[in-house]
């Protein structure tokens, strides 16, 4: 055999071997929500510390970013699990199906509130959900018509509020927290004023009526919510928007504002009394279950009473547990790897 041909065969074998190695993984890969990140990371570390499996790699990409990465297909160069601080959108599910991700399991893990937090040394602050929308929305009603948001201080919205600059550090467009805030605060306000916002249609609602202002009052602060906490400790005028777990974790430095007279705490979030409460999820790519060591074990640990139970370890770092009956049903569905359907997402 000619030497050049031997070299060619060897080179091809090396490339093929390298490609095979690139496909093989011995760690679970998880992406998604910054709100779910602390809980997911805790479970990942526990798995690594208590079993023979390596700790999963968890990246905070935002819910939207996580769903995008998750939806790139079923190859092992794509994530196994994506965390989400909102439910998967029907459009994301449909894109996943087209990409060959035909079997997905949805895991509801608990509840969270979206905190509106400030420096702990400040006086207590209480605002209505509508006033919060008027501080953040790109367009607001004024004198019977819609105008670009003119408010620069809180007392301009309501004279009973302090004369304090409106400055809000919040999540970027890739974040599920941003999606949930837009829907529950801005979308709610738009629907209450639908005559002025008319017409509100599914095709343009999110773009036009749930848009936040871009004049420097609302500052997108990335997917690392700890950076927002740091900004609040340095700037007493500022507010931050993030998941309740970050408020609880940093309660020695920051405190939450009341929304519609209700403070964020585990009881008010679990009951839904706190007006900006939402559910937290992760999504499993079933095609990877038997290909990535430790994936099933991670999911089983996450869904265990040890982690998400009424006295589970994740409660200690801010997760609000599901009611017992609902939690038992969710655990059964997840651990049997029930397939998510489009009809489920439309309920």
N, C-alpha and C positions, 0 to 999 in steps of 0.2 A: 504493500500500500504506500503510495507517495507520502512523503513527510508532511506536505502542506495539507493533505486530506486528513491525516491523523490529527494534526493540530486543529483543523476545523471541527472534527468530531469532538475532541476534548473541550474546545471552547464552547461548543453547543451544549455539551453535558454540564459544564460549569454554569452556563446561563440557565439551563433547565432546573438544575439543583437550586440555584439562587432564587429562581422564581418560586419553586416549591417552598423554600424556607420563608420567603416573603409572605406566602399565603398562610403558613402555619402560625398560630398564636397560642401562647400559654397564659395569657391574661385577658380577662373580660375588658372590653372597651365601652365606656359609657360617656355620653355627651348630654348637653341640654341645659335645663333651667338652673339659673343661679340660686333660686329659692330652694329647689330640691337638692342642690349641690351639698349643703352641709349634712343632710340626712343620708344621701347616697354615699358620701365619703366616709361617714361614720360606719356604715354597714360594710363598706369595702375594707376598711382598716380592721374591723372585727373579723371578717372572713380570713384575712391574711394572718391575723394573730392566733386564730383558734383552729385553723384547718391546715391541710397540706398545700392548699392552693395559694397562688400569689394574690396579693391585693389587686382588685380591678383598678384600671386607670380611669379616673373620673375627670372630665373636662367641663368647665362652665362656659357654654357657648350661647346661652339664652335658649328659650323654648323654641323659637322660630328657627334659629340656627341649628339646633339639635335635630329638629324634624327634617330639615333640609339634608343634613349629613346622613341621617338614618335612612332617608329615602333614596340614597344613591345606588341601591341595589343590595344583593345578598352575598357579595364577595366578602372574604374575611378582611379586606382592606376598608370595610365599612363598619360603623358601630353596631354593637350587639343590642344595646339598650339606649333609649333616649328618655331623659327626664323632662317633665313638662309641668309648668305651674298653671296650665289651662288644659282643657280637654283637646285632643287631636281634632283638627278641623276636617270636615268632610273632603275638602279639596286636597288636603295632605294625604288622607287615606287613599283617595283615588289615584294620586300620583305614585304612591307606594305600590299599589296594585299593578300599575302600568310598568313599574320598574322591576317587577318580578317578586316583590315582597307580598306574597299572597296570604301569609298567615302571621297575624299580629295578636299578641295578648295585651290587654289593657289592665294595668294595676293601679287602682285607687288606693293611696296610702294614708290619707288623712286630710286635715283642713289647715288652712293658713289664712291669716288676715293681712291685708295690705296696710301697713302702718304709714302714717304721716307723722314723721318724727322731727324733733328739734333738739337743740342743746339743752341738757338737763338743768342748767342754771337759769333758764328762762322762766317767766311766769307761765302757768298753765294756759293752753290755747284750745279753744273750742270753735268749730266751724261746721256749717251744714254741708251736706254733700253738694248741694246746688252752688253754694259759695265757693267750694273747692273747684267745681267745674268752671265757674266764672273766672277763677284765678289762672286756670291752666289752658282753657280752650283757645284755639286760634281765632275763632269768631264767636261773638256773643251778641245777644239781643240788646238793643238800646233804642229807646224812643220808637218802638214799633218796627224796627228793621235790624238786619244783621250787619255788624260792623267788625272790623279788625279789633282784637282785644286791646282796649286802651288802659287797662288798670295796671298801675305801678305800685300801689300800696294797698294793704288790706282794707283800710278804712274807706277807700273809694268804692269798694264792693258793698260794704255795710259799715255805716258810721260807728256801730257798736264795737267793731273790731279795731285793734290797735293800728296806729299810724306807723306801720312797719313795712319796709320794702318787701315785695313779693319776689322771692328767689327760691326756686325749687330744683333740687338735684334729683333726677329720676332715671328710670331705665330707658335704654334705647329701643328702637323699633323692633329689634330682633328678640326682645324679651317678652315672655309670657306674662310677666307682671305688668308690662306696659299694655299688652292686649287686654288683660283683665281690668286694669284701671280705666282704659278707654271705654270698654263696654259698660262697666258698672257705674262709672261716674259721668263721663262725657256723653255716652250713648243714652243713659237715663235722663240726663238733663235735656238732650236734644228731643227725646220723645215727649217730655213734659211741655216742650215749647214747639211742638210739631207744626203749628200754624206758621211760625216764623221760619222754621227750618225746612218747610215744605218745598219740594217733595223729598221725602226720605225713602230711598229705594235701596234694596240690597246691593246693587252694583256700585253705588257711590257713598253709602253711609259711612263706612269705615274710613274712607279717604277724606271726606269732606266734614262730616259731623263728629267724628271722633279724633280729629287732628288736634295736636297740641301746638301752642304758639312757638314761634321760632325767632323771637326778638330778644333772646338772651335772658328772659325771665325763667323759662323752663330750660334746664341744662341737662342734656343726655350725658350720663356719667359712666357709661360702660356697663359691663356685666359683673364687675366685682363690687358687690354691695358694701363691702368693708371700706372701700374708698369713699362712699357717700357718708358713712359713719364718721370717717376721719374729717371730712369737710364740715360736718355739723359741730364737731368738737372745736373747730377753729372759727366758725362764723355763726354768731348768734342770730343773725337775721334769717339764715337759711333754713329750709325744710328739706327733708329727704323722703323719697318714696321707695319702700322695699318691703320684703316679707317680714312678718311678725317675729320670726326666729331671730333676726338680726337685732330687733328692738330688745327682745328678752336677753339676748347674749350681751348686750352693751347697756343694760339698764342703769349702770353706775355712771354713764356719761350722757345718755340721751333719754328722752321720754316721748311718748306718743301723744298726739293731739286727740281730743274727743271729736268724733264725727256724728253729727245729729245727736249730740249729748251722750254718746256711748264711747267708753274707753276700750281700746283693744286689749283683750286678755283671753286666756283659754276658754273661759265659760261663755263669754259673749260671742266669740268666733265660732265655737262649736254649735251654739244655739241659732246662729244667724242673726242675732240681735245687732252685732257690730255690722254696719252697712256695707263694708268692703271686705267680705269674706269669700274665699274660693277654695276649690278642691285641688289637691296635688296628685300627680300621676307619674308612672313611668310606663314605657311601652317596650315590649319584648319582640325581637326578631326571631321567630321560632325556627327558622332555617338554620340558625347558628347554635341551637341548644346542645346538639350532640357533637359539635365541632370545636367548641371553645371550653377547655377545662375550667371548672369552677362556676360556670354560668348558672346551671340549675341550683347549685348550692348557694350562690349569692341571692338568687330570687327567693329561695326557700327561707333563708335567714332574714331577708328584708321583710317578708310577709309574716314572720313569726310573731307570736305574742311577746317574745323577748324584745322585739324592736318596735312594733306598731300597736301593741296591746294597750289597754287602759292605764297600765303602769309601766309601759315599755320604755326602753332606754332613749328612744327618739323623742319622747315627750319631754325629757329633761333638757333637750336643746331646742325646744320650740314647736315640735309637731303637735297638732291638736288631733287626738285619736278619733277614729270613727266610733259610732255607737256600736255596742256589742253585736247586735243582730246583723247589722250591715257589714261589720268587719268580718264576721264569720262567713257570710255569703261571698264577699270579695276574696277572702283567703281561699275558699273552695274553688272559685272560678279561676283564680290566677294559678293555683297549684295543679289544676287539671289542664292548664294552658288553653282555656276557652278562646275561640277565635273571635276577635272583634269584627263587627259587620258595619256596613254603611248605615243600616237601619238603627243600630245602637247609637250612632253619633247624631242621628236626626231626632232622637227622643227628647 
